[in-house]
Each structure stands twice: as structure tokens, then as C-alpha cells.
Amino acid sequence: MNSKQRAYLMSLASDLAPIFQIGKSSLTPEITEAVRECFNTHELIKVSVLNNCLDSPKEIGFMLAERTSSELVQVIGKKIVLYKENKDNKKIFLPLK
């Protein structure tokens, strides 16, 4: 993913509300599976990390992207934005390189 595509996804994510919240139990297998399933209907999702979580949002973002085979678009403050292309029902068309 190049910087132009990443900027486009960040602009789309600015209007999104977080779908998931990660709290003091951090990144559990249940949350990972729920995010993975969410990518069946959404290509772009926002995750919020609560203040009582001991792990850094950046670490959680990298782990979540790796475990769900998605791309980490951005981590800003306590918000994580992830993107995964849906080959069957594509809704987001990224700008060309």
C-alpha cells in the first residue's frame, strides 16, 4: 500500500465510529476472531483502545493486522484503523499508484 492509498483510507476512516473496544484484557482470541469476521462485511474498521489497557495501541494494531491478515492503516492516539480488501464484495476502490 502506498502513501496515496493510505491517505485515502485515512480520510474515509475519519467519519467511522469504532466498532470494537479493547480493554484491560487486551487482545484476546475472541476479539481477534470478531475482527476477522467483521472483515466479511466491512473493508475498513476502526478499533478503540481503552485507557485501562496496558498494551500500547501501536503494538495491538500490529498484532491485530498480523492475526487477521489485514493492513494497518494508522494508529492515532488510542484509535486503530485496519483495512482488508474484500474480493467478493469490494466497496472501497483505492487510487492507483
N, C-alpha and C positions, 0 to 999 in steps of 0.2 A: 504494500500500500504506500503510495507516495504522499507527499505533504499536501497536495491539492485535494486528493481524495479524503485525507484525514480532516482537513479544514471543512470540507463539505459535510462530512458526518458530524463534526462538532457543531456546525450550525443547525443541523437537524435535531441534534440531541439537546440543544438549549431549551427547546419547548417541551421536552419529555419530563414526565414525573418519574421518580424512582419506582421501579416495580418491586424490588427486593430491598430488605434492610438486613445488614449483618451486624449482630450484636456481640455480647461478651463471649459467646461460644465460638466466635469467629467463623471460619469457613468449614461447615460441616458437610458430610456427603449428601445429606438431604437438600441443602441449599444448592450444592453443585448440580445435583440431578434436576432440581426445579428450574434452574437457569438453563440447563441443557434442553429441557422440554419446552421452555419458553421460546427458544430459538426456532421451534416448529411454526410458530405463528408470528413472531417478531424478528426482524433482522437487526434492529438496533435497540439495545436496552440500557437503562441506567440503574445502577445499584448504589445504595446509600450505605455508608459505614457509620454506625452509631458511635457516640463518644465513649461508651463503655467497652468497646472492642480494643484489645491490647495490641493487635497487629496493625501495621501501617496499611493504609489504603492502597499504596503502590504495590506492596507485596501481595495483598489479596487480589488486586487486579491482575497481576502477572500469573498467579496460581489459577485463578478462575478462567482466564483466557486459555491457559495451557490445558486445563482439565476439560473444558468444553469445546476445544478446537476452534476457538473464535479469535478475533483480533482485538487487542486493547487499543481503543481509540484515544482515550485520555483519562487521566486521573487529575481531578482538580479539587483540592480541599478533601472532602470526605465523599466525593461522588466519583463513581467509576462508570465509564461508558464502554460498552462492548459491541462489536459488530460481527455478524456471521451471515454470509450470503446464503439465501435460501434458493437453491437451484430449481425447485419445483414451482415456487410461487414468489418470484422475485418482485419486490416492491420498490427497492432503492436501486437506482441506476447511478453508479459512480461516474464522475467525469473521467474522460480518457487521460492518459499520461501526457 
